[in-house]
Amino acid sequence: MKTRILMAAFAFGVLSTFTIAASAQDKKENKKESVGEKIDHTATKVGHKTAEVAVKGTSKIADKTWKGKMAPDGSNVYINNKNQKYYINKRGAKVFLKASEIKTRPEKAKS
């Protein structure tokens, strides 16, 4: 009788150890996926910002900046050699504007 109780306790201990270890591995795999997703998201953000800075730099050199005017998101308006007005969005793409979309930039208050 004592042998059966000891065997049952031993079997229960062994089985519970395997189930705890298996669930711990699942949690680690989920963390790896979330870390991978975070890295992917951050890499995308860095890529968009790099593209935005590069396109803004080339636009400032190659095209004219329309002083006193701003795009709907508050950024600068550029004019290319074909007299097209555009601004650079957060992903680094040129967004061409209609005349009705261009706003006058408010003047800074003098102190």
Backbone as CSV, one residue per row, in Angstrom:
resi,resn,N_x,N_y,N_z,CA_x,CA_y,CA_z,C_x,C_y,C_z
1,MET,0.819,-1.181,0.000,0.000,0.000,0.000,0.873,1.258,0.000
2,LYS,1.897,1.274,0.860,2.787,2.421,0.918,3.534,2.591,-0.399
3,THR,3.839,1.516,-1.066,4.549,1.570,-2.336,3.681,2.221,-3.396
4,ARG,2.394,1.893,-3.402,1.489,2.494,-4.393,1.351,3.999,-4.170
5,ILE,1.260,4.409,-2.929,1.139,5.836,-2.624,2.411,6.570,-3.040
6,LEU,3.556,5.974,-2.744,4.815,6.598,-3.141,4.957,6.665,-4.651
7,MET,4.552,5.607,-5.365,4.621,5.603,-6.835,3.676,6.643,-7.431
8,ALA,2.489,6.761,-6.861,1.526,7.744,-7.348,2.050,9.160,-7.129
9,ALA,2.623,9.421,-5.971,3.182,10.740,-5.688,4.354,11.042,-6.620
10,PHE,5.204,10.069,-6.855,6.331,10.248,-7.758,5.848,10.529,-9.188
11,ALA,4.854,9.764,-9.645,4.305,9.969,-10.993,3.666,11.347,-11.114
12,PHE,2.944,11.753,-10.102,2.327,13.082,-10.116,3.398,14.172,-10.175
13,GLY,4.455,14.011,-9.425,5.545,14.991,-9.419,6.231,15.087,-10.767
14,VAL,6.473,13.950,-11.404,7.125,13.936,-12.714,6.228,14.580,-13.763
15,LEU,4.949,14.236,-13.778,4.023,14.805,-14.767,3.835,16.298,-14.569
16,SER,3.755,16.742,-13.335,3.581,18.176,-13.098,4.830,18.944,-13.506
17,THR,5.999,18.353,-13.368,7.237,19.012,-13.792,7.251,19.215,-15.302
18,PHE,6.812,18.217,-16.058,6.785,18.350,-17.513,5.775,19.388,-17.967
19,THR,4.628,19.471,-17.340,3.623,20.450,-17.757,4.070,21.864,-17.425
20,ILE,4.728,22.064,-16.285,5.226,23.393,-15.929,6.325,23.808,-16.899
21,ALA,7.222,22.894,-17.236,8.310,23.215,-18.163,7.768,23.530,-19.550
22,ALA,6.742,22.818,-19.985,6.176,23.064,-21.309,5.496,24.421,-21.373
23,SER,4.791,24.796,-20.317,4.128,26.101,-20.338,5.152,27.226,-20.241
24,ALA,6.247,27.020,-19.562,7.294,28.043,-19.479,7.923,28.273,-20.843
25,GLN,8.103,27.230,-21.637,8.669,27.393,-22.969,7.717,28.141,-23.875
26,ASP,6.424,27.936,-23.741,5.457,28.666,-24.554,5.528,30.155,-24.272
27,LYS,5.690,30.515,-23.019,5.772,31.926,-22.669,7.021,32.562,-23.273
28,LYS,8.137,31.845,-23.271,9.359,32.382,-23.855,9.206,32.590,-25.352
29,GLU,8.547,31.676,-26.031,8.341,31.819,-27.473,7.463,33.024,-27.766
30,ASN,6.453,33.273,-26.938,5.602,34.441,-27.134,6.400,35.726,-26.935
31,LYS,7.310,35.725,-25.964,8.138,36.909,-25.754,9.051,37.153,-26.936
32,LYS,9.590,36.084,-27.518,10.451,36.246,-28.680,9.674,36.826,-29.846
33,GLU,8.442,36.409,-30.033,7.633,36.955,-31.115,7.336,38.422,-30.860
34,SER,7.021,38.782,-29.624,6.717,40.176,-29.354,7.959,41.048,-29.491
35,VAL,9.114,40.533,-29.127,10.357,41.283,-29.311,10.642,41.447,-30.800
36,GLY,10.418,40.394,-31.568,10.610,40.484,-33.007,9.669,41.488,-33.649
37,GLU,8.433,41.503,-33.168,7.471,42.475,-33.692,7.887,43.894,-33.326
38,LYS,8.405,44.090,-32.117,8.864,45.415,-31.702,10.041,45.864,-32.553
39,ILE,10.959,44.963,-32.829,12.111,45.303,-33.668,11.648,45.661,-35.070
40,ASP,10.700,44.906,-35.595,10.171,45.177,-36.930,9.480,46.537,-36.974
41,HIS,8.695,46.836,-35.951,7.986,48.115,-35.890,8.985,49.278,-35.795
42,THR,10.006,49.120,-34.968,11.011,50.169,-34.817,11.810,50.358,-36.098
43,ALA,12.140,49.273,-36.766,12.880,49.373,-38.030,12.051,50.104,-39.079
44,THR,10.751,49.855,-39.097,9.874,50.555,-40.031,9.846,52.046,-39.727
45,LYS,9.737,52.409,-38.441,9.725,53.819,-38.059,11.028,54.504,-38.451
46,VAL,12.140,53.833,-38.234,13.448,54.407,-38.589,13.550,54.588,-40.096
47,GLY,13.059,53.625,-40.851,13.081,53.735,-42.308,12.253,54.894,-42.816
48,HIS,11.065,55.084,-42.228,10.207,56.203,-42.646,10.863,57.547,-42.319
49,LYS,11.451,57.652,-41.136,12.089,58.906,-40.743,13.306,59.194,-41.621
50,THR,14.074,58.179,-41.953,15.235,58.349,-42.826,14.803,58.826,-44.207
51,ALA,13.748,58.230,-44.734,13.238,58.645,-46.042,12.733,60.082,-46.000
52,GLU,12.039,60.438,-44.922,11.516,61.801,-44.790,12.653,62.824,-44.768
53,VAL,13.684,62.571,-43.989,14.809,63.494,-43.881,15.555,63.596,-45.214
54,ALA,15.739,62.481,-45.893,16.452,62.495,-47.170,15.689,63.278,-48.230
55,VAL,14.396,63.055,-48.328,13.598,63.750,-49.346,13.490,65.232,-49.024
56,LYS,13.351,65.576,-47.741,13.308,67.000,-47.374,14.627,67.683,-47.706
57,GLY,15.733,66.995,-47.483,17.039,67.571,-47.805,17.202,67.837,-49.291
58,THR,16.807,66.879,-50.122,16.924,67.080,-51.571,15.937,68.131,-52.061
59,SER,14.776,68.215,-51.428,13.801,69.227,-51.838,14.273,70.629,-51.504
60,LYS,14.932,70.792,-50.361,15.444,72.117,-49.996,16.540,72.571,-50.944
61,ILE,17.302,71.628,-51.465,18.376,71.981,-52.387,17.843,72.193,-53.806
62,ALA,17.029,71.280,-54.295,16.615,71.298,-55.695,15.417,72.206,-55.964
63,ASP,14.497,72.334,-55.001,13.259,73.086,-55.233,13.194,74.294,-54.314
64,LYS,12.243,75.182,-54.629,12.059,76.388,-53.828,11.077,76.112,-52.697
65,THR,11.324,76.771,-51.572,10.392,76.707,-50.448,9.493,77.929,-50.522
66,TRP,8.187,77.703,-50.405,7.227,78.799,-50.480,7.100,79.399,-49.094
67,LYS,7.718,80.570,-48.907,7.722,81.214,-47.594,6.348,81.808,-47.309
68,GLY,5.927,81.690,-46.064,4.641,82.239,-45.647,3.472,81.298,-45.892
69,LYS,3.733,80.129,-46.451,2.664,79.153,-46.715,3.014,77.837,-46.028
70,MET,1.972,77.056,-45.737,2.184,75.761,-45.121,1.196,74.740,-45.658
71,ALA,1.576,73.480,-45.528,0.728,72.367,-45.962,-0.344,72.108,-44.900
72,PRO,-1.321,71.246,-45.189,-2.367,70.951,-44.199,-1.832,70.397,-42.874
73,ASP,-0.685,69.726,-42.885,-0.135,69.200,-41.635,0.828,70.176,-40.960
74,GLY,1.010,71.374,-41.525,1.852,72.394,-40.920,3.283,72.418,-41.405
75,SER,3.649,71.560,-42.351,5.021,71.518,-42.846,5.203,72.496,-44.008
76,ASN,6.443,72.620,-44.476,6.764,73.540,-45.568,6.154,73.080,-46.887
77,VAL,5.884,74.056,-47.743,5.399,73.773,-49.097,6.547,74.046,-50.054
78,TYR,6.832,73.092,-50.935,7.900,73.212,-51.919,7.296,73.375,-53.303
79,ILE,8.033,74.063,-54.182,7.606,74.262,-55.566,8.699,73.693,-56.462
80,ASN,8.331,72.737,-57.333,9.335,72.148,-58.213,9.435,72.948,-59.511
81,ASN,10.267,72.505,-60.464,10.495,73.258,-61.700,9.287,73.242,-62.636
82,LYS,8.299,72.392,-62.372,7.068,72.371,-63.169,5.962,73.199,-62.510
83,ASN,6.339,73.993,-61.498,5.421,74.845,-60.751,4.357,74.031,-60.001
84,GLN,4.702,72.829,-59.603,3.797,72.003,-58.802,4.142,72.192,-57.332
85,LYS,3.114,72.355,-56.509,3.318,72.536,-55.075,3.142,71.203,-54.368
86,TYR,4.030,70.908,-53.411,3.943,69.654,-52.668,4.546,69.820,-51.285
87,TYR,4.267,68.839,-50.432,4.922,68.750,-49.134,5.373,67.311,-48.924
88,ILE,6.207,67.095,-47.921,6.742,65.771,-47.619,5.979,65.216,-46.413
89,ASN,5.359,64.035,-46.562,4.621,63.449,-45.438,5.561,62.699,-44.509
90,LYS,5.021,62.070,-43.471,5.831,61.394,-42.450,6.532,60.147,-42.961
91,ARG,6.133,59.636,-44.107,6.780,58.455,-44.690,7.819,58.818,-45.738
92,GLY,7.979,60.106,-46.007,8.985,60.534,-46.956,8.482,60.632,-48.386
93,ALA,7.172,60.608,-48.577,6.599,60.700,-49.925,6.195,62.144,-50.229
94,LYS,6.329,62.528,-51.486,5.881,63.850,-51.907,4.375,63.790,-52.134
95,VAL,3.650,64.702,-51.484,2.196,64.776,-51.637,1.898,66.097,-52.334
96,PHE,1.383,66.016,-53.560,1.101,67.221,-54.322,-0.197,67.853,-53.847
97,LEU,-0.206,69.197,-53.839,-1.305,69.947,-53.251,-2.129,70.672,-54.300
98,LYS,-3.414,70.822,-54.001,-4.273,71.705,-54.775,-4.128,73.103,-54.180
99,ALA,-4.546,74.109,-54.917,-4.443,75.483,-54.424,-5.281,75.682,-53.160
100,SER,-6.392,74.962,-53.045,-7.264,75.128,-51.880,-6.688,74.489,-50.620
101,GLU,-5.712,73.616,-50.744,-5.123,72.943,-49.589,-3.984,73.728,-48.948
102,ILE,-3.466,74.730,-49.631,-2.333,75.501,-49.128,-2.860,76.586,-48.195
103,LYS,-2.258,76.657,-47.005,-2.693,77.615,-45.986,-1.616,78.669,-45.764
104,THR,-2.034,79.822,-45.277,-1.095,80.868,-44.915,-0.548,80.561,-43.531
105,ARG,0.770,80.657,-43.405,1.403,80.353,-42.115,1.189,81.543,-41.170
106,PRO,0.695,81.293,-39.961,0.516,82.410,-39.008,1.862,82.992,-38.600
107,GLU,1.898,84.323,-38.434,3.144,84.982,-38.066,3.413,84.764,-36.591
108,LYS,4.699,84.693,-36.270,5.091,84.517,-34.871,4.846,85.815,-34.134
109,ALA,4.353,85.720,-32.926,4.090,86.913,-32.109,5.409,87.482,-31.621
110,LYS,5.576,88.794,-31.762,6.804,89.437,-31.323,6.662,89.814,-29.842
111,SER,7.681,89.485,-29.072,7.626,89.748,-27.624,8.157,91.105,-27.297
